[in-house]
Amino acid sequence: MDIKAKIEEIVAKVKNDKEFSSKFMSDPASAIESVVGINLPNDQINALIDGVKAKISLDKAGDMLGSLKKLF
């Protein structure tokens, strides 16, 4: 499984699907497993959760910086 590709897929789903986003926020493990389609060991699911949260945070920070650049 390509972890990086799965993180990108899950991040896109979080951003574009409000229902999935709510599910991810309340129960990230089951949300991710519903996308991946298999039950993953805790260490792998936790790595995916951390990766998705980090990517979402980076994307939000990038959006904010882009908005600031437009002001100047």
C-alpha positions in Angstrom: 0.0 0.0 0.0 1.3 3.4 -1.0 0.9 5.4 2.3 1.5 8.7 0.7 -1.1 8.1 -1.9 -3.6 7.0 0.7 -3.0 10.1 2.8 -3.7 12.3 -0.3 -6.8 10.3 -1.1 -8.1 10.6 2.5 -7.3 14.3 2.7 -9.2 15.0 -0.5 -12.1 13.1 0.8 -12.0 15.0 4.1 -12.0 18.3 2.2 -14.7 17.4 -0.3 -17.1 15.2 1.7 -18.7 16.9 4.7 -20.1 13.6 6.0 -16.8 11.8 5.8 -15.1 14.9 7.4 -17.4 14.6 10.4 -16.7 10.9 10.6 -13.0 11.5 10.4 -13.1 14.1 13.2 -15.2 11.9 15.5 -13.7 8.5 14.7 -10.6 8.7 12.4 -9.7 5.1 12.6 -13.0 3.8 11.3 -13.1 6.6 8.7 -9.7 5.6 7.3 -10.5 1.9 7.4 -13.6 2.6 5.4 -11.5 4.2 2.7 -8.7 1.7 2.8 -11.1 -1.2 2.9 -9.2 -3.4 5.4 -8.6 -3.5 9.1 -5.2 -2.2 9.8 -2.9 -2.7 12.8 -3.0 0.2 15.3 0.5 1.4 14.5 -0.4 1.7 10.8 -3.8 3.3 11.3 -2.2 5.8 13.8 0.5 6.7 11.2 -2.2 7.3 8.6 -4.2 9.5 11.1 -1.2 11.5 11.9 -0.3 11.9 8.3 -3.8 13.1 7.3 -4.0 15.5 10.2 -0.5 16.9 9.3 -1.4 17.3 5.6 -4.7 19.0 6.4 -2.8 21.4 8.8 -0.2 22.2 6.1 -2.8 22.8 3.5 -4.6 25.2 5.8 -1.4 27.0 6.6 -0.6 27.3 2.9 -4.0 28.7 2.1 -3.6 31.3 4.8 -0.2 32.3 3.5 -1.6 32.5 0.0 -4.3 34.9 1.3 -1.7 37.0 3.0 0.4 37.3 -0.1 -2.6 38.7 -2.0 -2.8 41.5 0.5 0.6 42.8 -0.4 
